[in-house]
Amino acid sequence: MQHRINIEGIKLYAYHGCLEEEAKIGGNYIVDVYMTTDFSEAAKTDDLSKTIDYCAIYEIAKAEMAIRSKLIEQVGQRIFDRLKSDFKTIKSVRVKITKLVPPMNGDVEQVSIEIEG
């Protein structure tokens, strides 16, 4: 049996980007986290300590997004690394960061990166 915990649509405002204006005015981002784990014990006992607390995942995403980077690739890697380090019960994790309305020479709704492992 395989168990998944998905936290989708974490909406955050952050200051990532290579342009100086992005460091000043910031932009909107969405973070999605998909985890494979074993929550059999939590399902049997109804005990939060036997699974992954959604609030803790949100706080990691929020904390790492608050640290300015030029590239969302770096932010995604930091989130991924913290999740793997902080939660030993995670078998695999996928982190997706979406940057809404990126400053480009064209009409682009969003760009995103994904890290999985």
C-alpha positions as protocol buffer text, in pm:
chain_id: "A"
residue {
  index: 1
  type: MET
  ca { x: 0 y: 0 z: 0 }
}
residue {
  index: 2
  type: GLN
  ca { x: 124 y: 346 z: -84 }
}
residue {
  index: 3
  type: HIS
  ca { x: 22 y: 661 z: 99 }
}
residue {
  index: 4
  type: ARG
  ca { x: 44 y: 1017 z: -32 }
}
residue {
  index: 5
  type: ILE
  ca { x: 6 y: 1350 z: 140 }
}
residue {
  index: 6
  type: ASN
  ca { x: -40 y: 1646 z: -94 }
}
residue {
  index: 7
  type: ILE
  ca { x: -36 y: 2010 z: 7 }
}
residue {
  index: 8
  type: GLU
  ca { x: -137 y: 2218 z: -292 }
}
residue {
  index: 9
  type: GLY
  ca { x: -178 y: 2586 z: -352 }
}
residue {
  index: 10
  type: ILE
  ca { x: 38 y: 2737 z: -79 }
}
residue {
  index: 11
  type: LYS
  ca { x: 9 y: 3104 z: -181 }
}
residue {
  index: 12
  type: LEU
  ca { x: 302 y: 3322 z: -83 }
}
residue {
  index: 13
  type: TYR
  ca { x: 438 y: 3663 z: -172 }
}
residue {
  index: 14
  type: ALA
  ca { x: 816 y: 3666 z: -216 }
}
residue {
  index: 15
  type: TYR
  ca { x: 1104 y: 3859 z: -370 }
}
residue {
  index: 16
  type: HIS
  ca { x: 1280 y: 3613 z: -601 }
}
residue {
  index: 17
  type: GLY
  ca { x: 1417 y: 3694 z: -943 }
}
residue {
  index: 18
  type: CYS
  ca { x: 1719 y: 3813 z: -1133 }
}
residue {
  index: 19
  type: LEU
  ca { x: 1582 y: 4162 z: -1191 }
}
residue {
  index: 20
  type: GLU
  ca { x: 1643 y: 4434 z: -934 }
}
residue {
  index: 21
  type: GLU
  ca { x: 1275 y: 4533 z: -949 }
}
residue {
  index: 22
  type: GLU
  ca { x: 1175 y: 4184 z: -835 }
}
residue {
  index: 23
  type: ALA
  ca { x: 1382 y: 4230 z: -520 }
}
residue {
  index: 24
  type: LYS
  ca { x: 1192 y: 4551 z: -447 }
}
residue {
  index: 25
  type: ILE
  ca { x: 833 y: 4481 z: -550 }
}
residue {
  index: 26
  type: GLY
  ca { x: 817 y: 4101 z: -525 }
}
residue {
  index: 27
  type: GLY
  ca { x: 556 y: 3875 z: -676 }
}
residue {
  index: 28
  type: ASN
  ca { x: 303 y: 3600 z: -618 }
}
residue {
  index: 29
  type: TYR
  ca { x: 405 y: 3236 z: -597 }
}
residue {
  index: 30
  type: ILE
  ca { x: 234 y: 2903 z: -544 }
}
residue {
  index: 31
  type: VAL
  ca { x: 410 y: 2610 z: -377 }
}
residue {
  index: 32
  type: ASP
  ca { x: 283 y: 2253 z: -407 }
}
residue {
  index: 33
  type: VAL
  ca { x: 428 y: 1962 z: -209 }
}
residue {
  index: 34
  type: TYR
  ca { x: 356 y: 1596 z: -284 }
}
residue {
  index: 35
  type: MET
  ca { x: 488 y: 1332 z: -44 }
}
residue {
  index: 36
  type: THR
  ca { x: 488 y: 955 z: -36 }
}
residue {
  index: 37
  type: THR
  ca { x: 502 y: 813 z: 316 }
}
residue {
  index: 38
  type: ASP
  ca { x: 347 y: 546 z: 534 }
}
residue {
  index: 39
  type: PHE
  ca { x: 65 y: 677 z: 750 }
}
residue {
  index: 40
  type: SER
  ca { x: -83 y: 334 z: 836 }
}
residue {
  index: 41
  type: GLU
  ca { x: -26 y: 388 z: 1209 }
}
residue {
  index: 42
  type: ALA
  ca { x: -185 y: 733 z: 1200 }
}
residue {
  index: 43
  type: ALA
  ca { x: -487 y: 593 z: 1018 }
}
residue {
  index: 44
  type: LYS
  ca { x: -527 y: 323 z: 1284 }
}
residue {
  index: 45
  type: THR
  ca { x: -465 y: 538 z: 1591 }
}
residue {
  index: 46
  type: ASP
  ca { x: -589 y: 883 z: 1480 }
}
residue {
  index: 47
  type: ASP
  ca { x: -259 y: 1020 z: 1616 }
}
residue {
  index: 48
  type: LEU
  ca { x: -105 y: 1325 z: 1444 }
}
residue {
  index: 49
  type: SER
  ca { x: 244 y: 1235 z: 1568 }
}
residue {
  index: 50
  type: LYS
  ca { x: 230 y: 921 z: 1350 }
}
residue {
  index: 51
  type: THR
  ca { x: 207 y: 1118 z: 1024 }
}
residue {
  index: 52
  type: ILE
  ca { x: 334 y: 1439 z: 866 }
}
residue {
  index: 53
  type: ASP
  ca { x: 179 y: 1757 z: 1003 }
}
residue {
  index: 54
  type: TYR
  ca { x: 54 y: 1977 z: 717 }
}
residue {
  index: 55
  type: CYS
  ca { x: 125 y: 2290 z: 922 }
}
residue {
  index: 56
  type: ALA
  ca { x: 493 y: 2198 z: 951 }
}
residue {
  index: 57
  type: ILE
  ca { x: 520 y: 2161 z: 573 }
}
residue {
  index: 58
  type: TYR
  ca { x: 355 y: 2500 z: 524 }
}
residue {
  index: 59
  type: GLU
  ca { x: 598 y: 2662 z: 770 }
}
residue {
  index: 60
  type: ILE
  ca { x: 900 y: 2517 z: 587 }
}
residue {
  index: 61
  type: ALA
  ca { x: 772 y: 2644 z: 252 }
}
residue {
  index: 62
  type: LYS
  ca { x: 696 y: 2986 z: 402 }
}
residue {
  index: 63
  type: ALA
  ca { x: 1038 y: 3014 z: 572 }
}
residue {
  index: 64
  type: GLU
  ca { x: 1237 y: 2914 z: 264 }
}
residue {
  index: 65
  type: MET
  ca { x: 1031 y: 3137 z: 33 }
}
residue {
  index: 66
  type: ALA
  ca { x: 1111 y: 3430 z: 264 }
}
residue {
  index: 67
  type: ILE
  ca { x: 1484 y: 3394 z: 186 }
}
residue {
  index: 68
  type: ARG
  ca { x: 1552 y: 3586 z: -133 }
}
residue {
  index: 69
  type: SER
  ca { x: 1707 y: 3401 z: -426 }
}
residue {
  index: 70
  type: LYS
  ca { x: 1760 y: 3498 z: -786 }
}
residue {
  index: 71
  type: LEU
  ca { x: 1632 y: 3158 z: -899 }
}
residue {
  index: 72
  type: ILE
  ca { x: 1326 y: 2967 z: -787 }
}
residue {
  index: 73
  type: GLU
  ca { x: 1533 y: 2659 z: -864 }
}
residue {
  index: 74
  type: GLN
  ca { x: 1742 y: 2737 z: -555 }
}
residue {
  index: 75
  type: VAL
  ca { x: 1435 y: 2796 z: -339 }
}
residue {
  index: 76
  type: GLY
  ca { x: 1283 y: 2469 z: -455 }
}
residue {
  index: 77
  type: GLN
  ca { x: 1602 y: 2282 z: -370 }
}
residue {
  index: 78
  type: ARG
  ca { x: 1609 y: 2433 z: -20 }
}
residue {
  index: 79
  type: ILE
  ca { x: 1247 y: 2330 z: 44 }
}
residue {
  index: 80
  type: PHE
  ca { x: 1315 y: 1980 z: -92 }
}
residue {
  index: 81
  type: ASP
  ca { x: 1629 y: 1939 z: 122 }
}
residue {
  index: 82
  type: ARG
  ca { x: 1455 y: 2056 z: 441 }
}
residue {
  index: 83
  type: LEU
  ca { x: 1162 y: 1820 z: 388 }
}
residue {
  index: 84
  type: LYS
  ca { x: 1392 y: 1523 z: 334 }
}
residue {
  index: 85
  type: SER
  ca { x: 1603 y: 1623 z: 635 }
}
residue {
  index: 86
  type: ASP
  ca { x: 1322 y: 1708 z: 878 }
}
residue {
  index: 87
  type: PHE
  ca { x: 1087 y: 1418 z: 798 }
}
residue {
  index: 88
  type: LYS
  ca { x: 1263 y: 1082 z: 788 }
}
residue {
  index: 89
  type: THR
  ca { x: 934 y: 904 z: 711 }
}
residue {
  index: 90
  type: ILE
  ca { x: 911 y: 1069 z: 366 }
}
residue {
  index: 91
  type: LYS
  ca { x: 985 y: 805 z: 104 }
}
residue {
  index: 92
  type: SER
  ca { x: 970 y: 1048 z: -187 }
}
residue {
  index: 93
  type: VAL
  ca { x: 879 y: 1411 z: -230 }
}
residue {
  index: 94
  type: ARG
  ca { x: 799 y: 1644 z: -517 }
}
residue {
  index: 95
  type: VAL
  ca { x: 817 y: 2021 z: -476 }
}
residue {
  index: 96
  type: LYS
  ca { x: 670 y: 2254 z: -735 }
}
residue {
  index: 97
  type: ILE
  ca { x: 711 y: 2631 z: -728 }
}
residue {
  index: 98
  type: THR
  ca { x: 506 y: 2843 z: -966 }
}
residue {
  index: 99
  type: LYS
  ca { x: 587 y: 3208 z: -1030 }
}
residue {
  index: 100
  type: LEU
  ca { x: 279 y: 3394 z: -1144 }
}
residue {
  index: 101
  type: VAL
  ca { x: 303 y: 3660 z: -1416 }
}
residue {
  index: 102
  type: PRO
  ca { x: 683 y: 3654 z: -1452 }
}
residue {
  index: 103
  type: PRO
  ca { x: 845 y: 3968 z: -1593 }
}
residue {
  index: 104
  type: MET
  ca { x: 919 y: 3857 z: -1948 }
}
residue {
  index: 105
  type: ASN
  ca { x: 904 y: 4012 z: -2292 }
}
residue {
  index: 106
  type: GLY
  ca { x: 574 y: 3843 z: -2364 }
}
residue {
  index: 107
  type: ASP
  ca { x: 237 y: 3749 z: -2223 }
}
residue {
  index: 108
  type: VAL
  ca { x: 323 y: 3457 z: -1992 }
}
residue {
  index: 109
  type: GLU
  ca { x: 81 y: 3349 z: -1720 }
}
residue {
  index: 110
  type: GLN
  ca { x: 326 y: 3148 z: -1511 }
}
residue {
  index: 111
  type: VAL
  ca { x: 653 y: 2957 z: -1498 }
}
residue {
  index: 112
  type: SER
  ca { x: 734 y: 2672 z: -1264 }
}
residue {
  index: 113
  type: ILE
  ca { x: 1006 y: 2434 z: -1151 }
}
residue {
  index: 114
  type: GLU
  ca { x: 971 y: 2086 z: -1000 }
}
residue {
  index: 115
  type: ILE
  ca { x: 1212 y: 1878 z: -798 }
}
residue {
  index: 116
  type: GLU
  ca { x: 1135 y: 1514 z: -725 }
}
residue {
  index: 117
  type: GLY
  ca { x: 1320 y: 1244 z: -545 }
}
